[in-house]
Amino acid sequence: MCLAVPGKIIETKEIDGIRIGRVQFGGVTREACLDFVPEARLGDFVVVHVGFAISRLDPEEAIRTYRLLEEMGREDA
């Protein structure tokens, strides 16, 4: 099973011609390649899969996804 997680772009930079963003997933921050979503900007939410942002996401949808993931975690506990 594959999992793509929404995150918020909090910083962008370019390394060797590759656009990289620091993306915040709740309390965790990771780097992700932004080249597949050239329209993504600072503050946007993106869906990240294995280190690559694969699409932009509406902020309301991102928040709804976070809530669902939290609920799933509580049910598993």
C-alpha positions, -999 to 999 in steps of 0.1 A, spaced: 0 0 0 12 35 -8 6 65 13 7 102 1 5 127 29 -5 164 27 20 190 40 25 227 40 55 243 21 74 264 47 106 271 27 118 267 -9 153 266 -25 170 253 -55 198 227 -54 216 218 -87 186 230 -107 161 210 -86 134 228 -67 133 216 -31 108 226 -4 108 221 34 73 207 40 57 205 74 34 175 82 18 183 115 49 185 138 73 169 114 93 187 87 109 170 57 124 180 24 105 172 -8 112 177 -45 87 203 -59 96 199 -96 63 179 -103 42 209 -91 59 240 -105 28 261 -95 33 253 -58 45 283 -37 54 290 -2 24 284 21 7 260 -3 -3 225 8 10 197 -14 5 159 -14 39 142 -9 48 106 -18 83 92 -13 99 126 -12 81 141 -42 53 166 -41 28 152 -66 -1 177 -65 -13 209 -48 -41 205 -23 -68 229 -11 -61 240 25 -95 228 37 -89 194 22 -55 192 39 -71 200 73 -98 175 68 -72 148 59 -52 156 91 -84 152 112 -92 119 96 -56 106 102 -59 117 138 -92 99 142 -77 67 127 -48 69 152 -72 72 181 -92 42 169 -60 21 167 -49 30 202 
